[in-house]
Amino acid sequence: MAKCSFCGNEIEKGTGMIFVEKIGKVLNFCSSKCERNVDLGRVPRHTRWTQEFRKLKGKLTAEAEKEALQREAEATAAGGKVKFGISGAAAKKLKGGA
């Protein structure tokens, strides 16, 4: 399922609206309310009823927080973030040691 580009809610199949910008960026909207807020130049972080605002202020519901954590876990499992270790000798060279 797609997520609304403004409020972050999931959009059911067959509903909502898709807007494609000239540069090829695709925006999905669940309602005309979200579309109008983007047109007005509003930022989701500053709009109280959006998921991004709730996440920023620590007011996410337990269910929404659980979903967000699952998405992050899936992204890291899929290779989204990979960390590499440095050997001891390489670390000394970086610090300026012998």
C-alpha positions in Angstrom: 0.0 0.0 0.0 1.1 3.6 -0.7 1.6 6.2 2.0 0.3 9.7 1.8 3.1 12.1 1.0 1.8 14.7 3.5 0.2 13.1 6.5 1.9 9.6 6.3 -1.3 7.6 6.5 -1.6 4.5 4.4 -3.9 4.8 1.4 -6.2 1.9 0.5 -6.0 0.5 -3.0 -8.3 2.3 -5.4 -8.6 5.5 -3.3 -6.6 8.7 -3.0 -4.9 10.7 -5.7 -1.5 10.5 -7.4 0.3 13.7 -8.6 3.4 13.5 -10.8 5.6 16.6 -10.9 7.5 17.7 -14.1 10.7 16.3 -12.7 9.2 12.9 -12.2 8.6 13.0 -8.5 5.4 11.1 -7.5 3.2 12.4 -4.7 0.4 10.3 -3.2 -2.4 12.0 -1.4 -5.1 10.3 0.8 -7.5 13.3 0.7 -7.9 16.8 -0.8 -7.0 18.1 2.6 -3.5 16.8 2.3 -3.2 18.0 -1.3 -4.3 21.5 -0.4 -1.8 21.7 2.5 1.0 20.8 0.1 -0.2 23.5 -2.3 -0.2 26.0 0.5 3.4 25.2 1.2 2.8 23.7 4.7 5.4 21.4 6.3 4.2 18.1 7.8 6.5 18.5 10.7 4.6 21.7 11.8 1.1 20.3 11.1 -0.3 18.7 14.3 -2.4 16.0 12.7 0.4 14.4 10.6 2.4 11.3 11.5 5.6 13.2 11.1 4.6 15.8 13.8 3.5 13.0 16.2 6.7 11.1 15.7 8.8 14.3 16.3 6.9 15.1 19.5 6.9 11.5 20.8 3.1 11.2 20.6 2.9 8.3 18.2 0.4 5.6 19.1 1.9 2.2 20.1 0.7 0.6 16.9 2.1 3.3 14.6 5.4 3.3 16.4 5.6 -0.5 16.1 5.0 -0.2 12.3 7.7 2.4 12.0 10.2 0.2 13.8 9.3 -2.7 11.6 9.9 -0.6 8.4 13.3 0.5 9.7 14.2 -3.1 10.5 13.2 -4.3 7.0 15.3 -1.5 5.4 18.4 -2.4 7.3 17.8 -6.1 6.6 17.5 -5.3 2.9 20.9 -3.6 2.9 19.7 0.0 3.5 22.5 0.6 6.1 25.6 -1.4 6.2 28.4 -0.7 8.7 32.0 -1.7 8.2 34.6 -2.2 10.9 38.1 -0.8 10.8 41.1 -2.9 11.9 43.3 -1.7 14.8 46.2 -0.8 12.4 44.0 1.2 10.1 42.6 3.1 13.1 46.1 4.1 14.2 46.9 5.4 10.8 43.8 7.5 10.7 44.7 9.0 14.1 48.2 9.8 13.0 50.0 7.0 14.8 52.8 4.8 13.4 
